[in-house]
């Protein structure tokens, strides 16, 4: 069955749309007229004044947002060391495993675990009674042979007098001389035996062979130790001074050799943050060949280690200074940003606006960046506060010279609905991205 369209309903719907459009247009005209003073209707003044006040507050808030708080620093010139960074291992200059050199019962342990000892300090004692008896026996044997030697020499004197008076035979004289020589040789043998037993007796008292620090002892008093024991009694390591061993790529060998030819090569032992210096030393030796398997050469540096900050077996960051860049143009490392077109900085102009300046960086450390080109001495660069920073934005800058160059101001917390540092695009994140223009 066919449906007959209701033409009256269609006309009423069309008239309703037209009426709604006229009402909206009229309200808009009334608003503009009241705003610019062309039309002023009763009852609309209070509404318009409220709207104007709201718009004024919005404009004032917008003006405040434009003045972005940042930290700034001046571009300066200073001497900058040319350094190379490596990872090395701390090693003791001398390590001695103290072992018993004679067999016997351990009667005394004269050190504590982890004690600093000097060369010659008593570490332990072994029961020496048997070796003392052997020593006394050797002394008695020498005394016995000495008495025989003295009697033989007297007989030799009598034989010489009798031979001179032709009362004795020449053969008897020669025999007595041989007897004296034999007994003198026996005396030398006795002395050698005494020296040997004396050394054995001395080995019953175990002394520290070097200056160093003891580790954990392997045996306790009362145990029987032998010269054949491989575990030993304790290990002593020399920690003052101490060495650091690290490998360097062969590409840096020429620069390090040139620095060594000019004098001692300054070496720094650093914490994992590469900023805190634990100890200062110098390069002691460069290995005489490059490892063909890795293309590296080994280097050993020496540190005094006065405060015992370095420990054998410890991994440490090593920085050696091979040259000094005199009067280089530098900025704080935090000022350098990186974008698709390379590194850049934000420079504050006379109108307190942030302008993007592409720069060429020669070197950069945790604190400083050496600028090859793109900046002039004395310019102000922004070091912190990049969250809302854009090209041409007005800023309110505070000087950052009073703070260490490695530190920056705390990053402001993002407002609700705004992404923080971790969620910003690469163009605005500190240390990466390109400039953003309005």
VMD Tcl script that draws the C-alpha trace (Angstrom):
set ca {
  {0.00 0.00 0.00}
  {1.55 3.35 -1.04}
  {2.25 6.03 1.58}
  {1.09 9.57 0.79}
  {3.68 12.14 1.96}
  {2.49 14.81 4.42}
  {3.38 18.05 2.64}
  {2.22 20.17 5.60}
  {4.66 18.52 7.97}
  {7.57 19.16 5.57}
  {6.68 22.83 5.31}
  {6.46 23.16 9.12}
  {9.98 21.55 9.51}
  {11.49 23.95 6.96}
  {9.94 26.99 8.68}
  {11.34 25.76 12.03}
  {14.89 25.60 10.64}
  {14.65 29.11 9.21}
  {13.32 30.46 12.53}
  {16.18 28.86 14.49}
  {18.74 30.36 12.12}
  {17.23 33.81 12.49}
  {17.32 33.55 16.28}
  {21.02 32.57 16.31}
  {21.93 35.36 13.88}
  {20.03 37.88 15.94}
  {21.75 36.87 19.13}
  {25.15 37.21 17.46}
  {24.28 40.67 16.12}
  {23.08 41.75 19.55}
  {26.31 40.53 21.12}
  {28.52 42.40 18.64}
  {26.43 45.51 18.88}
  {26.53 45.56 22.64}
  {30.30 44.90 22.59}
  {31.12 47.79 20.27}
  {28.47 50.12 21.56}
  {26.30 50.08 18.41}
  {23.28 48.36 19.98}
  {22.55 48.49 23.69}
  {19.47 46.58 24.90}
  {18.12 46.63 28.42}
  {19.06 43.63 30.55}
  {22.13 42.69 28.51}
  {24.68 45.00 30.23}
  {25.44 42.71 33.16}
  {25.85 39.71 30.89}
  {28.17 41.60 28.54}
  {30.26 42.98 31.43}
  {30.76 39.47 32.83}
  {31.84 38.24 29.42}
  {34.27 41.16 29.04}
  {35.81 40.52 32.47}
  {36.30 36.85 31.61}
  {37.96 37.74 28.31}
  {40.22 40.25 30.10}
  {41.35 37.64 32.59}
  {42.12 35.26 29.73}
  {44.25 37.88 27.99}
  {46.16 38.65 31.20}
  {46.76 34.92 31.82}
  {47.97 34.54 28.25}
  {50.41 37.42 28.79}
  {51.77 35.69 31.89}
  {52.25 32.38 30.10}
  {54.35 34.09 27.42}
  {57.06 35.03 29.98}
  {58.57 31.55 30.35}
  {60.96 31.21 33.34}
  {64.35 29.87 32.26}
  {67.96 29.71 33.43}
  {70.58 31.38 31.26}
  {74.37 31.52 31.12}
  {76.96 33.53 29.23}
  {79.14 32.23 26.44}
  {82.72 32.44 27.76}
  {86.27 31.57 26.82}
  {88.48 29.31 28.91}
  {91.14 26.61 28.70}
  {89.51 23.23 28.15}
  {91.46 19.96 28.56}
  {91.32 17.55 25.62}
  {90.48 14.23 27.23}
  {89.92 10.59 26.33}
  {87.59 8.36 28.36}
  {87.98 4.63 28.96}
  {86.83 1.89 31.31}
  {89.59 0.20 33.29}
  {90.23 -2.29 36.07}
  {92.04 -1.50 39.29}
  {94.93 -3.85 40.03}
  {97.32 -4.10 42.97}
  {100.92 -3.34 42.09}
  {102.02 -6.38 44.14}
  {100.03 -9.37 45.34}
  {101.65 -12.03 47.54}
  {100.16 -15.32 48.67}
  {101.82 -15.94 52.04}
  {102.52 -19.66 52.46}
  {104.31 -21.75 55.05}
  {107.87 -22.66 54.09}
  {108.31 -25.32 56.77}
  {106.05 -28.02 58.13}
  {104.58 -27.76 61.60}
  {101.69 -26.77 63.80}
  {100.50 -23.19 63.56}
  {100.82 -21.81 67.09}
  {99.86 -18.15 66.56}
  {98.07 -15.85 64.11}
  {99.47 -12.36 64.70}
  {97.25 -10.34 62.32}
  {93.59 -9.49 61.84}
  {91.70 -9.98 58.62}
  {91.86 -6.78 56.59}
  {94.74 -5.31 58.58}
  {97.30 -2.98 57.04}
  {100.77 -4.44 57.59}
  {104.31 -3.29 56.94}
  {107.12 -5.29 55.45}
  {108.70 -7.42 58.23}
  {105.67 -7.50 60.52}
  {105.02 -10.88 62.15}
  {102.01 -12.62 60.60}
  {102.11 -16.10 62.17}
  {104.33 -18.51 64.06}
  {104.87 -22.25 63.58}
  {106.01 -24.61 66.32}
  {109.82 -24.24 66.03}
  {111.06 -26.62 68.73}
  {112.25 -29.26 66.29}
  {114.08 -26.65 64.20}
  {115.61 -25.10 67.32}
  {116.93 -28.51 68.29}
  {118.48 -28.96 64.86}
  {120.09 -25.56 65.17}
  {121.56 -26.38 68.56}
  {122.86 -29.67 67.17}
  {124.61 -27.87 64.31}
  {126.22 -25.46 66.77}
  {127.46 -28.37 68.90}
  {128.91 -30.14 65.88}
  {130.82 -27.03 64.90}
  {132.16 -26.67 68.42}
  {133.31 -30.30 68.37}
  {135.08 -29.92 65.06}
  {136.55 -26.65 66.26}
  {138.18 -28.36 69.20}
  {139.74 -30.97 66.90}
  {140.97 -28.21 64.62}
  {142.62 -26.40 67.52}
  {144.42 -29.60 68.61}
  {145.54 -30.28 65.03}
  {147.02 -26.79 64.75}
  {149.03 -27.32 67.95}
  {150.36 -30.61 66.58}
  {151.28 -28.80 63.36}
  {153.31 -26.20 65.30}
  {155.23 -28.94 67.15}
  {155.86 -30.81 63.90}
  {157.22 -27.66 62.29}
  {159.64 -27.05 65.20}
  {160.85 -30.66 65.16}
  {161.32 -30.58 61.40}
  {163.31 -27.35 61.68}
  {165.66 -28.96 64.23}
  {165.93 -32.15 62.15}
  {164.19 -34.12 64.88}
  {161.09 -34.90 62.85}
  {160.38 -36.26 59.39}
  {159.12 -34.17 56.49}
  {156.36 -36.72 55.87}
  {154.94 -36.31 59.35}
  {154.88 -32.53 58.86}
  {152.99 -32.80 55.57}
  {150.47 -35.21 57.10}
  {149.77 -32.81 59.96}
  {149.27 -29.92 57.57}
  {146.72 -31.97 55.60}
  {144.90 -32.82 58.83}
  {144.60 -29.13 59.73}
  {143.26 -28.24 56.24}
  {140.74 -31.07 56.45}
  {139.44 -29.88 59.82}
  {139.23 -26.27 58.56}
  {137.06 -27.44 55.66}
  {134.91 -29.35 58.13}
  {134.47 -26.13 60.09}
  {133.19 -24.40 56.97}
  {130.74 -27.26 56.41}
  {129.53 -26.96 59.97}
  {128.95 -23.23 59.48}
  {126.98 -23.90 56.31}
  {124.83 -26.39 58.20}
  {124.26 -23.82 60.92}
  {123.20 -21.20 58.35}
  {120.83 -23.66 56.70}
  {119.17 -24.66 59.96}
  {119.04 -21.01 61.00}
  {117.07 -20.14 57.85}
  {114.70 -23.03 58.50}
  {114.26 -21.83 62.07}
  {113.55 -18.30 60.86}
  {110.89 -19.65 58.48}
  {108.95 -20.82 61.52}
  {108.16 -17.12 62.08}
  {106.16 -15.90 59.07}
  {106.79 -12.22 58.22}
  {105.01 -9.86 55.86}
  {107.01 -9.72 52.59}
  {105.53 -6.37 51.42}
  {103.57 -3.39 52.67}
  {99.89 -3.99 52.02}
  {96.54 -5.11 53.30}
  {95.73 -8.63 54.42}
  {92.71 -10.47 53.15}
  {90.73 -13.24 54.79}
  {93.01 -15.84 56.36}
  {92.75 -19.39 55.07}
  {93.81 -21.25 58.25}
  {93.47 -20.82 61.99}
  {95.88 -21.33 64.84}
  {96.27 -24.99 65.77}
  {96.21 -26.33 62.22}
  {99.17 -28.23 60.82}
  {100.60 -26.43 57.81}
  {103.07 -27.72 55.25}
  {105.35 -26.13 52.73}
  {103.52 -28.04 49.99}
  {100.14 -26.47 50.82}
  {98.87 -24.41 47.84}
  {96.11 -22.51 49.64}
  {98.55 -20.56 51.81}
  {97.77 -18.64 54.97}
  {96.69 -15.21 53.71}
  {96.98 -12.97 50.65}
  {98.52 -9.50 50.93}
  {97.79 -6.88 48.28}
  {99.52 -3.55 47.89}
  {96.88 -0.81 47.63}
  {99.09 2.27 48.11}
  {100.04 3.06 45.41}
  {97.71 1.17 43.10}
  {97.44 0.66 39.35}
  {94.66 0.88 36.75}
  {94.84 -1.19 33.58}
  {92.75 -0.24 30.54}
  {92.72 -0.74 26.77}
  {92.82 2.14 24.30}
  {91.88 2.07 20.60}
  {94.88 2.31 18.34}
  {93.45 5.50 16.79}
  {94.31 7.38 20.01}
  {97.83 6.01 20.28}
  {99.49 8.93 18.47}
  {97.85 11.55 20.71}
  {98.78 9.69 23.90}
  {102.38 9.14 22.77}
  {102.69 12.84 21.92}
  {101.36 13.78 25.36}
  {103.77 11.34 27.05}
  {106.67 12.90 25.13}
  {105.78 16.32 26.57}
  {105.67 15.05 30.17}
  {103.57 13.02 32.61}
  {100.09 12.32 31.25}
  {97.50 13.32 33.85}
  {94.99 10.56 34.57}
  {91.72 10.80 36.50}
  {89.80 7.98 38.14}
  {86.10 8.86 38.04}
  {82.86 7.68 39.59}
  {80.22 6.16 37.26}
  {78.70 9.66 36.87}
  {81.93 10.75 35.09}
  {81.95 13.91 37.22}
  {83.25 12.91 40.67}
  {87.05 12.51 40.73}
  {88.17 9.69 43.02}
  {91.91 9.94 42.48}
  {94.45 11.73 40.30}
  {97.47 9.94 38.88}
  {99.49 9.59 35.72}
  {100.17 7.11 32.94}
  {103.07 4.83 33.90}
  {103.54 2.66 30.82}
  {102.08 2.11 27.36}
  {102.34 -1.45 26.09}
  {104.89 -2.04 23.35}
  {102.46 -3.58 20.87}
  {98.89 -3.34 19.61}
  {96.69 -6.40 20.04}
  {95.91 -7.41 16.41}
  {92.73 -9.22 17.46}
  {91.09 -6.15 19.00}
  {93.06 -3.21 17.62}
  {93.74 -1.90 21.12}
  {96.82 -1.21 23.20}
  {97.04 -1.68 26.96}
  {97.96 1.20 29.28}
  {98.74 1.17 32.98}
  {98.26 4.24 35.16}
  {99.44 4.72 38.75}
  {97.46 6.37 41.56}
  {98.70 7.23 45.06}
  {95.33 6.11 46.50}
  {95.93 8.04 49.72}
  {92.28 7.76 50.81}
  {91.92 4.16 49.56}
  {89.10 5.10 47.19}
  {90.35 2.54 44.66}
  {90.27 -1.20 45.32}
  {91.82 -4.14 43.45}
  {89.39 -5.71 40.99}
  {87.19 -2.60 40.84}
  {85.86 -1.33 37.50}
  {86.50 2.38 37.14}
  {86.07 5.13 34.56}
  {89.42 6.50 33.39}
  {90.00 9.93 31.82}
  {93.39 10.96 30.49}
  {94.31 14.48 29.40}
  {96.27 14.53 26.16}
  {96.17 18.26 25.39}
  {94.64 21.63 26.36}
  {92.45 23.73 24.07}
  {93.52 27.28 24.95}
  {90.81 29.96 25.26}
  {88.07 27.90 23.67}
  {84.51 29.24 23.31}
  {82.38 27.23 25.75}
  {78.78 26.98 26.92}
  {77.21 24.76 29.59}
  {76.47 21.31 28.23}
  {72.80 21.67 29.17}
  {72.38 24.55 26.70}
  {73.06 22.37 23.65}
  {69.96 20.83 22.05}
  {69.87 18.51 19.08}
  {67.40 18.40 16.23}
  {67.04 17.01 12.71}
  {69.42 19.65 11.37}
  {72.03 19.19 14.06}
  {72.84 20.87 17.39}
  {71.39 24.26 18.30}
  {70.96 26.56 21.29}
  {68.36 29.08 22.38}
  {69.83 32.61 22.54}
  {68.12 35.43 24.44}
  {68.04 38.68 22.46}
  {67.67 42.23 23.76}
  {63.85 41.95 23.76}
  {64.04 38.89 26.04}
  {62.94 36.57 23.26}
  {64.32 33.09 22.68}
  {65.92 32.65 19.25}
  {67.23 29.42 17.77}
  {70.91 29.41 16.77}
  {72.45 26.43 14.97}
  {75.93 25.73 16.33}
  {78.90 23.50 15.52}
  {80.19 21.57 18.55}
  {83.84 20.52 18.63}
  {83.67 18.50 21.88}
  {81.25 18.03 24.72}
  {81.64 16.71 28.26}
  {79.19 16.36 31.13}
  {79.72 20.02 32.03}
  {80.95 21.96 29.01}
  {80.48 22.07 25.26}
  {83.21 23.60 23.09}
  {81.58 25.64 20.32}
  {83.39 25.81 16.99}
  {81.01 28.30 15.35}
  {77.53 29.82 15.64}
  {77.93 31.88 18.85}
  {79.75 34.99 20.00}
  {81.43 35.54 23.32}
  {79.12 37.14 25.86}
  {75.86 35.91 24.34}
  {73.23 34.58 26.74}
  {72.07 31.03 26.13}
  {69.27 29.16 27.85}
  {70.42 26.19 29.94}
  {67.16 25.02 31.50}
  {63.40 25.44 31.11}
  {62.89 24.03 27.60}
  {59.47 22.50 28.31}
  {57.34 25.37 26.96}
  {60.08 27.09 24.98}
  {59.48 27.88 21.31}
  {61.04 30.14 18.70}
  {60.36 33.78 19.50}
  {58.80 33.12 22.92}
  {59.31 35.77 25.59}
  {61.30 34.52 28.55}
  {62.13 35.58 32.08}
  {65.76 34.57 32.59}
  {67.72 33.99 35.79}
  {71.48 33.69 35.64}
  {72.86 30.18 36.18}
  {76.54 31.05 36.72}
  {76.22 30.58 40.48}
  {75.33 26.90 39.98}
  {77.74 24.16 38.91}
  {77.72 23.77 35.17}
  {76.78 20.12 35.47}
  {73.57 21.00 37.34}
  {70.39 22.50 36.00}
  {67.26 23.92 37.57}
  {64.51 21.46 38.50}
  {62.16 20.73 35.65}
  {58.68 22.22 36.27}
  {55.88 19.71 36.65}
  {53.50 19.56 33.65}
  {49.91 20.64 34.14}
  {47.09 18.21 33.77}
  {46.56 17.30 30.16}
  {50.05 18.45 29.21}
  {52.83 16.01 28.42}
  {56.02 16.19 30.46}
  {59.66 15.93 29.47}
  {59.42 12.24 28.79}
  {56.37 12.64 26.57}
  {57.43 15.66 24.54}
  {58.35 15.36 20.94}
  {61.98 15.35 19.95}
  {61.76 18.99 18.92}
  {61.26 20.23 22.50}
  {62.98 17.66 24.74}
  {66.22 18.81 26.32}
  {69.16 17.30 24.55}
  {67.30 16.37 21.36}
  {65.01 17.57 18.66}
  {64.77 20.66 16.52}
  {63.27 24.09 17.14}
  {59.54 24.60 17.09}
  {58.21 27.80 15.52}
  {54.78 29.31 15.88}
}
mol new
graphics top color blue
foreach p $ca { graphics top sphere $p radius 0.5 }
foreach p [lrange $ca 0 end-1] q [lrange $ca 1 end] { graphics top cylinder $p $q radius 0.2 }
display resetview
